[in-house]
Amino acid sequence: MSTNTASRKRRVHNELEKNSEPSTENGEDIKAINKMLKKRKKSLPKFRLKANGENASLATATIERVPLTLTDVQYLLLHSLLGNLNLTESPRWYVLDKCGGIKKTTCLIIEGLSVQHWEKHADEFNETKKIFTDCVEILTPSVYGGSLVEELALVPLSEAEKDTIIQKYGSMNLALEARKDLMIMMKAVFPIGDESTNEVNLSTDDKFPRTQLVLSAWQLIEENYPVPLKGKLSAAYADYVLTKDEYAPVTVTSPMFGIDCEMCLTSAGSELTRISVVNEKHEVIYESLVKPYNDITDYLTRFSGITKSLLNDVSKRLEDVQNDLKALLPPDAILVGQSLNTDLHALKMMHPYIIDTSLLYNFTGERTRKPKLKTLAREFLKEDIQMGRDGHCSTEDSLAALKLVQLKLSKSIEFGDAVHTNREKFKENIIKMVKTPQYALSIFNHMLEQKKSSVIIGCDDITGDYHTYLTQAKESMSAQLKKGNPKKIKLVTVDSVEEVITSFKDSVPDYNLTMAHLKLDIDKEVELINKVNLWIKSIWDSLEQSSLFVIVFGGTSKDTGLALMKIKHT
C-alpha cells in the first residue's frame, strides 16, 4: 500500500471515529473500511450537466453555445434546498442525484464580472478553475437592462412560506412561474408602452385569459425565437426588424393572428417564398408570394408547393413583406403558429407576443417531443390538412394553428396537454401528501428541525435594493395566499466587500441558504479579479462536506454572465 493511500485511510478512519464508528487497531480490516467508504460515497449528492447544460457550457464553442437563464440557476438553488418535492418534471439542464444529502446551499453573486472577464483573465482565476469544472454561460438581466436583485428576490426562500406555497401551487417552481410577471423582462427587451388604465374583460368565448398561453421572454429565448437582446447575442439578429416600432401591453382581449410561411433553399440558405395571415374570424387578411434575392437551389415543392413558374412574375421581396406586416398588425397583436420561430426567422422579424401550438398540445408528457400540426388537426379539429401532393398550404396551416388555440381557449389550459395534465395530477397528490403530518415531517425534517431562515449579505448598495423588492414580493404573496405576514429573509448589511466575504463564511453554518451579493467595477480596478479568485478559494475551503456552492457572474450591458457550481467532496 502506498504512503498516500495509507495516510488517506487513516484520515478516513479518524473521521469515522469522530462519527461514533467503532475504533480499530493497526491491523483492522481494511476491507471493512473500504466497504464503509463505498457505501458513504454512494450516498453523496452528485451534480452533472445534461444536454442543455452542455450546450451552455464554456466547453462548447461560442458560436454554438445557447446560454441558460437566471431562472435556471434559481431552480437549482430551490432543488438543493427542497429536494425532489420541488420538481414537477426533471430539471432541463442538470442532474442532481441524492439531493437530500446536500447539507448547505451557498451562493455568491458578483455583479460586474462577465464571460469576457473569465476568458480574458484566465490566469488570474487559477484557483477558481481548479475548483470548478462546470461553467455555463447565462443570460443575466444586465444584458437586457433588467434588475438582477429583483429577479433573485422573486424566489421564495424563507422557511415559513414553504408549506403554504407548495399547498397553493403544487410545487415551488410552479409558484415561481405563476408569480413572475410576463412583462417584467418583456418590457426590458421589446419597446412596450405603459400599461393601459382601461379595465379589460375576458372575451366571452375564452374560458381563461389568452395571455396565459403567450410565451414568456425566457421561453422565447429557450425556443430559439429571435429576440432583440443587447450584447453579443444581438449579432445573430443584426439584419432582423421588429414587427412594430412600439408595442402596447398584451391583454386578455388582444387580437390573435395565425401565421404560416413556406420556404425554399437558396445559395444563402433557407429563404421565404410564401406567407399567409388569418384573423380570428378565419379570414385571410394577407397572402403573398415572395421572391428571394439569392439563386434558388431547391424549391422544396413537395413541402412548400412552390414551383419555379409560380415565382417567375413575382416582384415582392422580403422587405416589402416586412413593411406590410408592420402596417397590418396592431401594437398588441398575438401571433399564433406551429413552431413559429422558424417562420419568424424566415421573415427576419421579431415579435413579443407569441402562442406556439407545438408547446400547447402534447401527447407524451415530454415537452421536447413536439407533435406535428397535421396530427394535432386530425386529433383535435377532426380535420385532414397537408393532404395534397403539391405541398403544404400556408393558408391552411395558419388557420389550423389558430383554430387549435381557439379550441383550447374554449376548454381549459390543461386541454390536450399531457405535460400540464401531469403537473395538475402531481399538484393534487402533493397537496394531499403535505397535509399528512408524517409525510411532511419525513420530507422536510432537515429544514423544519432547524427552522432557520436564509440570509443575504451585502453592502448597503445591494441590501437596500433587496429590501425593497422583498417587501413588495412578500406583500404580494401574502395577498395571494391569504396568510399572515410570511417570515422575511434576513438581510445583513456590512461596510465593505471584504466584510461581505467574512460574514458570508461565518454565516454558512447557521443557515440552509447563504447568499452574498457584491457589486464591483472590475474595469476600473482589474486587480479586483485576483481578490475575487482568492475570495472564492477561501469560501470553498471553509465549506463543510456535501455543500453546494454556486457562483453567479452578473455580466455587463455588453456581455453575458456565467454560473459555476459544484458540490464539495474530499
C-alpha positions in Angstrom: 0.0 0.0 0.0 1.4 3.4 -0.9 2.1 6.0 1.7 -0.6 8.4 0.3 -3.2 5.6 0.4 -2.4 4.6 3.9 -2.5 8.3 5.0 -5.8 8.8 3.4 -7.3 5.7 5.0 -6.0 6.9 8.4 -7.8 10.2 7.9 -11.0 8.5 6.9 -10.6 6.2 9.9 -10.2 9.2 12.2 -13.3 10.8 10.7 -15.3 7.6 11.2 -14.2 7.5 14.9 -15.5 11.1 15.3 -18.8 9.9 13.9 -19.2 7.2 16.6 -17.9 4.3 14.4 -16.2 1.5 16.4 -12.5 2.1 17.0 -9.9 -0.2 15.4 -6.4 -1.3 15.9 -3.5 -1.0 13.5 -4.4 -4.4 12.0 -8.0 -3.6 11.4 -9.8 -5.0 8.4 -9.1 -2.6 5.5 -11.9 -4.2 3.6 -14.4 -3.1 6.2 -13.3 0.5 5.9 -13.4 0.3 2.1 -16.9 -1.1 2.3 -18.0 1.7 4.5 -16.3 4.3 2.3 -18.0 2.8 -0.7 -21.4 2.9 1.0 -20.8 6.5 2.1 -19.7 7.5 -1.4 -22.9 6.1 -2.9 -25.0 8.3 -0.6 -23.1 11.5 -1.5 -25.0 14.1 -3.6 -23.8 14.5 -7.2 -24.2 17.2 -9.8 -23.7 16.9 -13.6 -24.8 18.7 -16.7 -27.5 17.4 -19.1 -27.6 18.2 -22.8 -29.0 21.8 -22.3 -26.3 22.4 -19.7 -23.6 21.1 -22.0 -24.9 23.4 -24.8 -24.4 26.3 -22.4 -21.0 25.1 -21.2 -17.9 27.2 -21.9 -16.5 23.9 -23.3 -18.9 24.4 -26.2 -17.8 26.8 -29.0 -19.1 30.3 -28.5 -21.0 30.4 -31.8 -22.8 27.1 -30.9 -23.4 28.0 -27.3 -27.0 28.5 -26.0 -27.0 30.4 -22.7 -29.1 29.4 -19.7 -31.2 31.9 -17.8 -31.2 33.2 -14.3 -34.4 31.2 -13.7 -32.4 28.0 -14.4 -30.0 28.9 -11.6 -32.9 29.7 -9.3 -34.3 26.2 -9.9 -31.0 24.6 -9.0 -31.0 26.5 -5.7 -34.6 25.6 -4.9 -33.9 21.9 -5.8 -31.0 21.7 -3.5 -33.0 23.3 -0.7 -36.3 21.5 -1.1 -35.3 18.2 -2.7 -37.3 16.4 -5.4 -40.6 17.5 -4.0 -39.9 20.9 -5.7 -40.0 19.3 -9.1 -42.9 18.6 -11.4 -40.6 17.4 -14.1 -36.9 16.6 -14.4 -34.6 19.7 -14.4 -33.9 20.7 -18.0 -30.2 21.3 -17.8 -28.7 19.3 -14.9 -29.0 16.1 -12.8 -28.8 16.4 -9.0 -28.6 12.9 -7.5 -29.1 12.3 -3.8 -30.0 15.9 -3.3 -31.3 15.2 0.2 -27.6 14.8 1.2 -26.8 18.4 0.5 -26.0 20.0 3.9 -25.7 23.6 2.9 -26.6 25.7 -0.2 -24.3 28.7 -0.7 -24.5 31.3 -3.5 -22.1 34.1 -4.3 -23.3 36.7 -6.8 -20.8 39.2 -8.3 -22.1 42.0 -10.5 -19.6 43.5 -12.9 -18.0 40.2 -13.9 -18.8 38.5 -17.2 -17.8 35.7 -19.5 -15.4 38.0 -21.2 -13.6 38.7 -17.9 -13.4 35.0 -17.2 -11.8 34.3 -20.6 -9.6 37.4 -20.7 -8.2 36.9 -17.2 -7.9 33.1 -17.2 -4.6 33.2 -15.3 -5.9 35.3 -12.5 -8.8 32.8 -11.9 -6.3 30.0 -11.5 -7.6 28.9 -8.0 -11.3 29.1 -9.1 -10.6 27.0 -12.2 -9.0 24.3 -10.0 -12.3 24.1 -8.1 -15.0 24.3 -10.8 -15.2 22.1 -13.8 -18.9 23.0 -14.7 -19.0 26.5 -16.1 -22.1 27.7 -18.0 -22.9 30.9 -19.8 -26.1 32.6 -18.5 -28.2 35.4 -19.8 -28.3 37.8 -16.9 -30.6 40.9 -16.5 -27.7 43.3 -17.1 -27.7 42.2 -20.8 -31.4 43.3 -21.3 -31.5 46.1 -18.9 -33.3 44.3 -16.1 -32.5 44.0 -12.4 -30.5 41.1 -11.0 -31.7 41.9 -7.5 -35.3 42.0 -8.5 -35.3 38.7 -10.2 -33.4 37.0 -7.4 -35.7 38.5 -4.8 -38.7 36.9 -6.5 -37.5 33.4 -5.4 -39.4 32.2 -2.3 -36.6 31.2 0.0 -37.8 31.6 3.6 -38.9 28.6 5.7 -42.3 30.0 6.9 -43.6 30.2 3.3 -42.6 26.7 2.1 -45.6 24.6 3.1 -48.2 27.2 2.2 -46.7 27.8 -1.2 -46.5 24.2 -2.1 -50.1 23.6 -1.0 -51.2 26.6 -3.1 -49.2 25.8 -6.3 -48.2 22.2 -6.1 -44.5 22.9 -6.2 -42.1 25.7 -5.7 -41.1 26.0 -9.4 -44.8 26.3 -10.4 -45.1 29.1 -7.9 -42.1 30.8 -9.3 -43.6 30.6 -12.8 -47.1 31.7 -11.6 -45.8 34.8 -9.8 -43.4 36.1 -12.4 -44.9 39.0 -14.3 -44.9 38.2 -18.0 -44.0 41.8 -18.7 -41.0 42.2 -16.4 -38.4 41.0 -18.9 -40.5 41.5 -22.0 -40.7 45.3 -21.4 -36.9 45.4 -20.9 -36.4 43.5 -24.2 -39.0 45.0 -26.5 -40.2 48.6 -26.8 -43.5 48.3 -25.0 -45.5 51.3 -23.7 -47.1 51.7 -20.3 -49.9 49.6 -19.1 -53.4 50.7 -20.1 -55.5 52.1 -17.4 -58.7 50.8 -19.0 -60.1 47.7 -17.4 -60.4 44.8 -19.9 -62.8 41.9 -19.5 -62.3 38.3 -20.6 -63.5 37.5 -24.1 -66.9 35.8 -23.9 -65.5 32.8 -25.9 -62.5 32.3 -23.8 -62.7 30.2 -20.6 -59.3 31.6 -19.4 -57.1 34.5 -20.3 -55.3 34.0 -23.6 -52.3 35.8 -22.1 -51.6 32.6 -20.1 -50.7 31.0 -23.5 -48.3 33.7 -24.5 -44.7 32.6 -24.3 -42.6 34.5 -21.7 -39.3 36.2 -22.8 -37.5 33.3 -21.2 -39.4 30.8 -23.3 -38.8 32.8 -26.4 -35.1 32.5 -25.9 -35.2 28.9 -24.9 -37.3 28.0 -28.0 -34.9 29.8 -30.3 -37.2 32.7 -31.2 -35.4 35.9 -32.4 -35.2 38.3 -29.5 -33.7 41.9 -29.7 -31.1 41.4 -27.0 -28.2 43.6 -26.3 -24.6 42.4 -26.3 -23.0 39.7 -28.4 -26.2 37.7 -28.8 -27.6 40.6 -30.9 -25.1 39.9 -33.7 -27.1 36.9 -34.9 -30.1 39.1 -35.5 -28.4 42.2 -36.8 -30.5 42.3 -40.0 -33.8 41.4 -38.3 -36.5 44.0 -37.8 -39.3 44.5 -35.2 -42.9 44.0 -36.3 -43.7 47.4 -34.7 -41.7 50.4 -33.7 -43.6 50.3 -30.3 -45.9 47.8 -28.8 -48.9 48.0 -26.5 -49.2 45.7 -23.5 -50.8 42.4 -24.3 -54.2 41.9 -22.6 -57.0 39.3 -22.5 -58.6 41.0 -25.5 -55.5 41.4 -27.7 -56.3 40.1 -31.2 -54.7 36.8 -32.4 -53.4 36.2 -36.0 -52.5 32.9 -37.4 -49.3 33.0 -39.5 -47.5 30.4 -41.6 -44.7 30.7 -44.1 -43.2 28.4 -46.8 -39.5 28.5 -47.6 -37.1 27.3 -50.3 -33.4 26.7 -50.3 -31.1 29.2 -51.9 -27.4 29.7 -52.2 -27.6 31.6 -48.9 -29.7 29.0 -47.1 -33.5 28.9 -46.3 -35.5 31.9 -47.6 -39.1 33.0 -47.6 -41.3 32.2 -50.6 -44.8 32.5 -49.3 -46.7 33.9 -46.3 -50.3 33.7 -45.1 -52.0 35.6 -42.3 -55.6 34.8 -41.0 -57.6 36.6 -38.3 -59.9 35.2 -35.6 -62.8 35.2 -38.0 -60.9 32.8 -40.1 -60.5 35.3 -42.8 -57.3 35.6 -44.9 -56.1 39.1 -44.4 -52.7 38.8 -46.0 -51.4 36.4 -48.6 -48.3 36.8 -50.7 -45.6 35.0 -52.7 -42.1 36.3 -52.1 -39.1 36.2 -54.4 -35.7 35.6 -52.7 -32.7 37.7 -53.8 -30.4 34.7 -53.9 -30.4 31.9 -56.5 -32.9 29.1 -55.6 -31.2 25.7 -55.4 -34.3 23.7 -54.3 -37.9 24.9 -54.4 -38.8 22.2 -51.8 -42.0 21.8 -53.8 -43.0 18.6 -52.0 -43.2 20.6 -48.8 -43.9 24.2 -49.8 -45.9 23.7 -53.0 -43.7 26.4 -54.6 -42.5 26.0 -58.1 -40.3 28.0 -60.5 -43.3 29.1 -62.6 -45.1 30.4 -59.5 -42.3 32.8 -58.7 -41.4 33.8 -62.3 -43.5 37.0 -62.2 -43.3 37.8 -58.5 -41.8 41.1 -57.6 -42.4 41.2 -53.9 -39.3 41.0 -51.8 -38.7 40.2 -48.1 -38.5 43.9 -47.0 -41.9 44.5 -48.8 -43.5 41.8 -46.7 -41.9 43.2 -43.5 -43.3 46.6 -44.2 -46.7 45.2 -45.0 -46.8 43.3 -41.7 -45.7 46.3 -39.7 -48.6 48.3 -41.2 -51.1 45.4 -40.8 -50.5 44.2 -37.3 -51.9 46.2 -34.3 -49.4 47.0 -31.5 -50.8 44.3 -29.1 -51.1 41.6 -31.8 -50.6 38.0 -30.6 -49.1 35.8 -33.4 -50.1 32.2 -33.5 -48.4 29.4 -35.3 -46.9 25.9 -35.2 -43.2 26.3 -34.3 -43.5 29.9 -35.2 -39.8 30.5 -34.5 -39.0 29.0 -37.9 -41.4 31.4 -39.7 -40.1 34.5 -37.8 -36.5 33.6 -38.8 -37.7 33.3 -42.4 -39.4 36.7 -42.1 -36.3 38.1 -40.2 -38.7 39.7 -37.8 -39.0 39.8 -34.0 -42.3 40.0 -32.1 -43.0 39.9 -28.3 -46.4 38.1 -28.1 -46.3 34.5 -29.4 -48.6 31.5 -28.9 -46.9 28.3 -30.2 -49.2 25.4 -30.8 -46.3 22.9 -30.7 -46.0 23.8 -27.0 -49.7 24.0 -26.2 -50.6 20.4 -27.1 -48.7 17.3 -26.1 -49.4 13.6 -26.2 -46.3 12.2 -24.4 -45.9 14.4 -21.3 -42.4 15.4 -22.5 -42.2 19.0 -23.7 -39.3 18.2 -26.0 -41.3 15.8 -28.1 -43.5 18.1 -30.1 -46.4 16.9 -32.1 -46.9 17.8 -35.8 -49.6 20.2 -36.9 -51.1 17.6 -39.2 -51.5 15.2 -36.2 -53.0 18.0 -34.0 -55.5 19.0 -36.6 -56.7 15.4 -37.1 -56.9 14.6 -33.4 -58.4 17.8 -32.1 -60.1 19.6 -35.0 -61.1 16.4 -36.8 -59.6 17.9 -40.0 -57.2 16.5 -42.5 -54.6 19.0 -43.6 -51.5 18.8 -45.7 -53.1 16.0 -47.8 -52.3 17.3 -51.3 -49.3 16.1 -53.3 -48.4 19.6 -54.2 -47.0 20.5 -50.8 -48.3 22.4 -47.8 -50.7 25.3 -48.0 -49.6 28.2 -45.7 -53.2 29.4 -45.5 -54.5 26.0 -44.4 -51.7 25.7 -41.8 -52.1 29.2 -40.4 -55.8 28.6 -40.0 -55.3 25.2 -38.4 -53.0 26.7 -35.8 -55.4 29.5 -35.0 -58.3 27.0 -34.6 -56.3 24.9 -32.2 -55.6 27.9 -30.0 -59.3 28.9 -30.1 -60.3 25.4 -29.2 -58.0 25.3 -26.2 -59.3 28.7 -25.0 -62.9 27.3 -25.2 -61.9 24.3 -23.0 -59.1 24.7 -20.4 -55.4 25.4 -20.1 -54.9 21.6 -19.5 -56.9 20.5 -22.6 -54.8 18.4 -24.9 -51.6 18.8 -23.0 -50.2 15.8 -21.2 -47.4 17.9 -19.7 -49.9 20.2 -18.0 -52.2 17.3 -17.0 -49.3 15.5 -15.4 -48.5 18.7 -13.5 -52.0 19.0 -12.2 -52.1 15.4 -11.0 -48.7 15.9 -9.3 -50.1 19.1 -7.7 -53.2 17.3 -6.3 -51.1 14.4 -5.0 -48.6 16.8 -3.3 -51.4 18.8 -1.6 -52.8 15.5 -0.2 -49.3 14.4 1.0 -48.2 17.6 2.7 -51.4 17.6 4.7 -50.3 14.3 6.2 -48.1 15.3 9.1 -45.9 12.1 9.0 -45.1 12.7 5.3 -44.4 16.4 5.8 -42.0 15.5 8.6 -40.2 12.9 6.6 -39.7 15.2 3.6 -39.0 18.4 5.4 -37.4 17.1 8.6 -34.0 18.6 7.9 -35.4 22.1 7.3 -38.2 22.0 9.8 -36.0 20.9 12.6 -33.5 23.7 12.0 -36.2 26.4 11.5 -33.6 28.8 10.1 -34.2 31.4 7.6 -32.0 32.3 4.6 -29.6 35.2 4.8 -28.5 37.7 2.1 -25.3 39.6 2.8 -24.1 42.7 1.0 -23.1 46.3 1.3 -25.8 49.0 1.5 -25.8 49.4 -2.3 -27.2 45.9 -2.5 -29.3 45.1 0.6 -31.3 48.3 0.2 -32.5 47.0 -3.2 -33.2 43.6 -1.8 -35.3 45.1 1.0 -37.5 47.0 -1.5 -38.1 44.1 -3.8 -38.5 41.5 -1.0 -41.1 43.7 0.8 -43.1 44.0 -2.5 -42.8 40.3 -3.2 -43.9 39.3 0.4 -46.8 41.7 0.4 -48.0 40.3 -2.9 -47.5 36.7 -1.8 -49.4 37.4 1.5 -52.4 38.7 -0.5 -52.3 35.8 -2.9 -52.1 33.2 -0.2 -54.3 35.0 2.3 -51.9 34.2 5.0 -50.3 36.3 7.8 -47.1 38.1 7.2 -44.6 35.5 6.0 -41.2 35.4 7.7 -38.7 37.7 6.0 -35.4 36.7 4.6 -32.7 38.1 6.8 -30.6 40.8 5.3 -27.2 41.6 6.7 -25.5 44.9 5.7 -21.8 45.4 6.1 -19.4 48.2 5.2 -17.0 46.7 2.7 -16.8 43.8 0.2 -14.1 42.2 2.3 -16.6 42.1 5.2 -19.2 40.6 2.9 -16.9 37.6 2.4 -16.0 37.3 6.0 -19.6 37.5 7.1 -20.6 35.0 4.4 -18.2 32.4 5.7 -19.3 33.0 9.3 -23.0 32.7 8.4 -22.9 29.5 6.4 -23.1 27.1 9.4 -26.3 28.8 10.7 -28.4 28.9 7.5 -29.8 26.5 5.0 -29.2 29.1 2.3 -26.5 31.7 2.5 -26.2 34.3 -0.3 -23.6 37.0 -0.7 -24.0 39.7 -3.3 -21.2 42.0 -4.4 -21.2 44.9 -6.9 -17.7 45.5 -8.4 -16.3 47.8 -11.0 -13.7 45.5 -12.5 -12.9 47.6 -15.5 -11.6 50.4 -13.1 -9.8 48.0 -10.7 -8.5 45.0 -12.6 -6.6 43.9 -9.6 -10.0 43.0 -8.0 -10.0 39.9 -10.1 -7.1 38.5 -8.1 -9.1 39.2 -4.9 -12.2 37.6 -6.3 -10.2 34.5 -7.1 -8.9 34.3 -3.5 -12.3 35.0 -2.0 -13.8 32.1 -3.9 -11.0 29.8 -2.7 -11.3 30.9 0.9 -15.1 30.3 0.8 -14.6 26.9 -0.8 -12.1 25.9 1.8 -14.4 27.0 4.7 -17.4 24.9 3.4 -18.2 21.6 5.1 -18.6 18.4 3.1 -21.7 18.0 0.8 -22.2 21.7 0.5 -23.4 23.1 -2.9 -21.5 26.2 -3.9 -23.0 28.3 -6.8 -21.3 31.4 -8.2 -23.1 33.8 -10.5 -21.2 36.4 -12.5 -23.8 39.0 -13.2 -22.5 40.0 -16.6 -22.4 43.5 -18.1 -24.5 45.5 -20.5 -22.2 44.3 -23.3 -21.6 40.7 -22.3 -23.4 37.7 -20.7 -22.8 36.3 -17.3 -21.5 33.0 -16.0 -22.6 30.4 -13.5 -20.2 28.0 -11.7 -21.5 25.2 -9.5 -20.0 22.3 -7.5 -20.8 20.1 -4.5 -17.8 19.8 -2.2 -16.4 16.4 -1.5 -12.9 15.5 -0.3 
